[in-house]
Amino acid sequence: MMDIVTSLCVDDTTTPDSLYPQLLDVSASKRRRIYWQCTAVFFATSVRCNPEARHILYTNDQEAATWDGTDFRAFLTGLGVITKTLAFESFRPPEHFVTEFRNAFYKLDVLKALSQPYAGSHSLLLDSDCVWTRPDPKLVRLVQSDTLLLLDAEPESLPDTKIHGLSRRDMGDLYRELDPEYPVAVPLHFGGEIIGGSRERLAEVANQLTATWQQIVREYPSAPPRFRNKRNIFDGDEYMTSFVCNRLPRPWTDASPFIRRIWTTYQNTNVRAADARLTLWHLPNEKTQGIPVLSRLVVKPSSQFWKLPPTDLADYLGSYLGVPHPVWRPRRLLTLATKLPRLLLIAKRLLFRPAPAT
């Protein structure tokens, strides 16, 4: 049996401020609700597409998760999801380091748990803002094989292609600073949204992460190591996992045929027609758009979501999530309508801003 896993980490009173670039104007309490909505949609789509798998949620959130009459914990239990409480401690960035998406490092704690002897034999760990669009026996067989499943997040980038001011060669320069014998001059940038494989293969990654983490914290006690563009290695979990995964001695398999990071914003979209045929969509900026709308539908047993055959889910989900083009469908308009009050409030503040004192 394959375990399909995601994580939900919330900020607590002991967690220092972190930057959430996709959720800049969202409070901690609203972020918590958003992540529970993502988790509900993630598991609902996975249960529809993978009824034989075991589904597990790891979280450090121990509070009630009820909004608008929906108990999200009870909903997940009803789906058969096992919820496990796990503290955020092993891979928590140092308190004095300002970092982006601090809670993303919680996935590394989960990865460590999945590599322990008490865990399942094979696991697929995904971000909660992913959705399953169809059953895929080929992907299941791959996870249950002896390979390690990773995602080349920038497959079209050249060694010196700057993405957010950082090239893969720049990454390699810092990695060799951390390890003078680092074996790859131009490392790949592995996405943090997916990793899968046997308990033993996941342990290879987790053990190296532990050793690397301890080394960096020990050798850089006051300030984190930085890339050329001034970002630091704790600005998201992907820099750390890429450091480790590029030097693994055993082969890995690219998850690109199954999943892609899709940006559906209208100003900077990268949606492709071929995305409709992917098994998984990773939709970072749908956390505040289509996913909340879908969460209100999947918790209703009578909704169309539960009536459609799993093979027809892609078109249904895409009509809310903007995949593929065109995004201006009736259901997509419903998604946008949920944002209208917030947009009107912003416009009101801009139009009726008081004049400065003279």
HELIX and SHEET records of a PDB file:
HELIX    1   1 PRO A   21  LEU A   23  5                                   3    
HELIX    2   2 ALA A   28  CYS A   49  1                                  22    
HELIX    3   3 PHE A   72  LEU A   79  1                                   8    
HELIX    4   4 ARG A  102  PHE A  105  5                                   4    
HELIX    5   5 TYR A  106  LEU A  114  1                                   9    
HELIX    6   6 PRO A  137  VAL A  143  1                                   7    
HELIX    7   7 ARG A  168  LEU A  178  1                                  11    
HELIX    8   8 ARG A  199  GLU A  219  1                                  21    
HELIX    9   9 GLU A  238  CYS A  245  1                                   8    
HELIX   10  10 ALA A  273  ARG A  277  5                                   5    
HELIX   11  11 PRO A  284  GLU A  286  5                                   3    
HELIX   12  12 GLY A  290  VAL A  298  1                                   9    
HELIX   13  13 GLN A  304  LYS A  307  1                                   4    
HELIX   14  14 PRO A  310  ASP A  312  5                                   3    
HELIX   15  15 LEU A  313  LEU A  321  1                                   9    
HELIX   16  16 PRO A  330  ALA A  337  1                                   8    
HELIX   17  17 LEU A  340  LEU A  351  1                                  12    
SHEET    1   A 5 ILE A  82  THR A  85  0                                        
SHEET    2   A 5 ARG A  54  THR A  59  1                                        
SHEET    3   A 5 MET A   2  LEU A   8  1                                        
SHEET    4   A 5 HIS A 122  LEU A 126  1                                        
SHEET    5   A 5 ILE A 194  SER A 198 -1                                        
SHEET    1   B 2 THR A  66  TRP A  67  0                                        
SHEET    2   B 2 THR A  70  ASP A  71 -1                                        
SHEET    1   C 3 CYS A 130  TRP A 132  0                                        
SHEET    2   C 3 LEU A 280  HIS A 282 -1                                        
SHEET    3   C 3 ILE A 259  ARG A 261  1                                        
SHEET    1   D 2 LEU A 148  LEU A 150  0                                        
SHEET    2   D 2 TRP A 252  ASP A 254  1                                        
END                                                                             
